[in-house]
């Protein structure tokens, strides 16, 4: 009986810890998709590192609009008055008008 209890305890522990060792795919650091228009953003691929590099800022909401449209919110997003850098997602491309 004690062997079965030990086996179940070890199995439950291994199962509980299995999520701690989940591997996340490596981000390709060798390429940066750069864009400053919606049409140019269509060239970027899902999961790619992308930089929105505007020629000029139109308003203070622009980086938030770009992030809302093109950034993967499960990854880090960096932005300032120079642009937005994030992992690109094409999941919301149909919402861009």
GROMACS elastic network, one bead per residue, 0.5 to 0.9 nm:
[ bonds ]
;  ai    aj funct       b0    kb
    1     4     6  0.52782   500
    1     5     6  0.64028   500
    1     6     6  0.87374   500
    2     5     6  0.50846   500
    2     6     6  0.61233   500
    2     7     6  0.85292   500
    3     6     6  0.50895   500
    3     7     6  0.60385   500
    3     8     6  0.85756   500
    4     7     6  0.50320   500
    4     8     6  0.61245   500
    4     9     6  0.85271   500
    5     8     6  0.51642   500
    5     9     6  0.60930   500
    5    10     6  0.86144   500
    6     9     6  0.50679   500
    6    10     6  0.61341   500
    6    11     6  0.85039   500
    7    10     6  0.52158   500
    7    11     6  0.60773   500
    7    12     6  0.85602   500
    8    11     6  0.50244   500
    8    12     6  0.60177   500
    8    13     6  0.84960   500
    9    12     6  0.51715   500
    9    13     6  0.61273   500
    9    14     6  0.86101   500
   10    13     6  0.51047   500
   10    14     6  0.61408   500
   10    15     6  0.85791   500
   11    14     6  0.51714   500
   11    15     6  0.61609   500
   11    16     6  0.86144   500
   12    15     6  0.51004   500
   12    16     6  0.61225   500
   12    17     6  0.86380   500
   13    16     6  0.51074   500
   13    17     6  0.61640   500
   13    18     6  0.85522   500
   14    17     6  0.52145   500
   14    18     6  0.60293   500
   15    18     6  0.52415   500
   15    19     6  0.77657   500
   16    19     6  0.66936   500
   16    20     6  0.81808   500
   17    20     6  0.53921   500
   17    21     6  0.73327   500
   18    21     6  0.57241   500
   18    22     6  0.70867   500
   19    22     6  0.54579   500
   20    23     6  0.89261   500
   23    26     6  0.88397   500
   24    27     6  0.89484   500
   26    29     6  0.86092   500
   27    30     6  0.89656   500
   27    47     6  0.75974   500
   27    48     6  0.73574   500
   27    49     6  0.74860   500
   27    87     6  0.85139   500
   28    31     6  0.65503   500
   28    32     6  0.87251   500
   28    47     6  0.86957   500
   28    48     6  0.70224   500
   28    49     6  0.73221   500
   29    32     6  0.74409   500
   29    48     6  0.87531   500
   29    49     6  0.73097   500
   31    48     6  0.77059   500
   31    49     6  0.70135   500
   31    50     6  0.86019   500
   32    44     6  0.89515   500
   32    48     6  0.71850   500
   32    49     6  0.52903   500
   32    50     6  0.53989   500
   32    51     6  0.68372   500
   33    41     6  0.81332   500
   33    43     6  0.78325   500
   33    44     6  0.57537   500
   33    45     6  0.82385   500
   33    48     6  0.70639   500
   33    49     6  0.63210   500
   33    51     6  0.61490   500
   33    52     6  0.84804   500
   33    88     6  0.86771   500
   34    40     6  0.80535   500
   34    41     6  0.78050   500
   34    44     6  0.80628   500
   34    49     6  0.88539   500
   34    50     6  0.58249   500
   34    52     6  0.59917   500
   34    53     6  0.66398   500
   35    38     6  0.78029   500
   35    39     6  0.84377   500
   35    40     6  0.52441   500
   35    41     6  0.55165   500
   35    42     6  0.89372   500
   35    43     6  0.84915   500
   35    44     6  0.83534   500
   35    50     6  0.77791   500
   35    51     6  0.64016   500
   35    52     6  0.51239   500
   35    53     6  0.59676   500
   35    54     6  0.76463   500
   36    39     6  0.84846   500
   36    40     6  0.65985   500
   36    41     6  0.73829   500
   36    51     6  0.84327   500
   36    52     6  0.54872   500
   36    53     6  0.52245   500
   36    55     6  0.70190   500
   37    40     6  0.52261   500
   37    41     6  0.62925   500
   37    42     6  0.89901   500
   37    52     6  0.82056   500
   37    53     6  0.89176   500
   37    54     6  0.78285   500
   38    42     6  0.66284   500
   38    96     6  0.79366   500
   39    42     6  0.54903   500
   39    43     6  0.76756   500
   40    43     6  0.56852   500
   40    44     6  0.77043   500
   41    44     6  0.54885   500
   41    45     6  0.87401   500
   41    50     6  0.87370   500
   41    52     6  0.83041   500
   41    70     6  0.81084   500
   42    45     6  0.77372   500
   42    90     6  0.81176   500
   42    93     6  0.80924   500
   44    47     6  0.87752   500
   44    48     6  0.68539   500
   44    49     6  0.86190   500
   44    50     6  0.72641   500
   44    88     6  0.70982   500
   44    89     6  0.84777   500
   44    90     6  0.81922   500
   45    48     6  0.56079   500
   45    49     6  0.87730   500
   45    50     6  0.89296   500
   45    88     6  0.68647   500
   45    89     6  0.72746   500
   45    90     6  0.71189   500
   46    49     6  0.88596   500
   46    72     6  0.89232   500
   46    87     6  0.79099   500
   46    88     6  0.54952   500
   46    90     6  0.54576   500
   46    91     6  0.80078   500
   47    50     6  0.88466   500
   47    72     6  0.79474   500
   47    87     6  0.56630   500
   47    88     6  0.53494   500
   47    89     6  0.60259   500
   47    90     6  0.85509   500
   48    86     6  0.84212   500
   48    87     6  0.55379   500
   48    88     6  0.53382   500
   48    89     6  0.78145   500
   49    85     6  0.73047   500
   49    86     6  0.58791   500
   49    88     6  0.59770   500
   50    70     6  0.88539   500
   50    71     6  0.84635   500
   50    84     6  0.80647   500
   50    85     6  0.56629   500
   50    86     6  0.55481   500
   50    87     6  0.58508   500
   50    88     6  0.56373   500
   51    83     6  0.69273   500
   51    84     6  0.56062   500
   51    86     6  0.66936   500
   51    87     6  0.87129   500
   51    88     6  0.87045   500
   52    63     6  0.83655   500
   52    66     6  0.75023   500
   52    82     6  0.86503   500
   52    83     6  0.53379   500
   52    84     6  0.50053   500
   52    85     6  0.64022   500
   52    86     6  0.86657   500
   53    56     6  0.86417   500
   53    82     6  0.67171   500
   53    84     6  0.69823   500
   53    85     6  0.86638   500
   54    57     6  0.64490   500
   54    58     6  0.89706   500
   54    82     6  0.75023   500
   54    83     6  0.64266   500
   56    82     6  0.89026   500
   57    60     6  0.75571   500
   57    62     6  0.72867   500
   57    81     6  0.73986   500
   57    82     6  0.85020   500
   57    83     6  0.87813   500
   58    61     6  0.83958   500
   58    62     6  0.68931   500
   59    62     6  0.57298   500
   59    63     6  0.87086   500
   60    63     6  0.70828   500
   60    64     6  0.81806   500
   60    81     6  0.83573   500
   61    64     6  0.53931   500
   61    65     6  0.61825   500
   61    66     6  0.87510   500
   62    65     6  0.50530   500
   62    66     6  0.61951   500
   62    67     6  0.85928   500
   62    83     6  0.89988   500
   63    66     6  0.51097   500
   63    67     6  0.60781   500
   63    68     6  0.84974   500
   63    79     6  0.66761   500
   63    80     6  0.75269   500
   63    81     6  0.80154   500
   63    83     6  0.66871   500
   63    84     6  0.61457   500
   64    67     6  0.50336   500
   64    68     6  0.59612   500
   64    69     6  0.84948   500
   64    79     6  0.86723   500
   64    84     6  0.87436   500
   65    68     6  0.51124   500
   65    69     6  0.61833   500
   65    70     6  0.86038   500
   66    69     6  0.51646   500
   66    70     6  0.59087   500
   66    71     6  0.74117   500
   66    84     6  0.74532   500
   67    70     6  0.54120   500
   67    72     6  0.80935   500
   67    73     6  0.84235   500
   67    77     6  0.77162   500
   67    79     6  0.87217   500
   67    84     6  0.71592   500
   67    85     6  0.86649   500
   67    86     6  0.78473   500
   68    71     6  0.62899   500
   68    72     6  0.86607   500
   68    73     6  0.85713   500
   68    92     6  0.84508   500
   69    89     6  0.82695   500
   69    90     6  0.83651   500
   69    91     6  0.86961   500
   69    92     6  0.59546   500
   69    93     6  0.68967   500
   69    95     6  0.76269   500
   69    96     6  0.69014   500
   70    86     6  0.83091   500
   70    87     6  0.81816   500
   70    88     6  0.55403   500
   70    89     6  0.53409   500
   70    90     6  0.64589   500
   70    91     6  0.80312   500
   70    92     6  0.69163   500
   70    93     6  0.73864   500
   71    74     6  0.87736   500
   71    75     6  0.81453   500
   71    76     6  0.89539   500
   71    77     6  0.72639   500
   71    84     6  0.89724   500
   71    85     6  0.83643   500
   71    86     6  0.56715   500
   71    87     6  0.57269   500
   71    89     6  0.55685   500
   71    90     6  0.84355   500
   72    75     6  0.57677   500
   72    76     6  0.80842   500
   72    77     6  0.81022   500
   72    86     6  0.70867   500
   72    87     6  0.55564   500
   72    88     6  0.58507   500
   72    89     6  0.53401   500
   72    90     6  0.87780   500
   72    91     6  0.88103   500
   73    76     6  0.70961   500
   73    77     6  0.74700   500
   73    86     6  0.87235   500
   73    87     6  0.83635   500
   73    89     6  0.89728   500
   74    87     6  0.88936   500
   75    86     6  0.72778   500
   75    87     6  0.65003   500
   76    85     6  0.86855   500
   76    86     6  0.63992   500
   76    87     6  0.75790   500
   77    84     6  0.72947   500
   77    85     6  0.60525   500
   77    87     6  0.75050   500
   78    83     6  0.83297   500
   78    84     6  0.57602   500
   78    85     6  0.52128   500
   78    86     6  0.64053   500
   79    82     6  0.73096   500
   79    83     6  0.56024   500
   79    85     6  0.62553   500
   79    86     6  0.85420   500
   80    83     6  0.56723   500
   80    84     6  0.67343   500
   81    84     6  0.83598   500
   85    88     6  0.87314   500
   89    92     6  0.72810   500
   89    93     6  0.81860   500
   90    93     6  0.52120   500
   90    94     6  0.84162   500
   91    94     6  0.76633   500
   91    95     6  0.89378   500
   92    95     6  0.54429   500
   92    96     6  0.72397   500
   93    96     6  0.55684   500
   93    97     6  0.89393   500
   94    97     6  0.79136   500
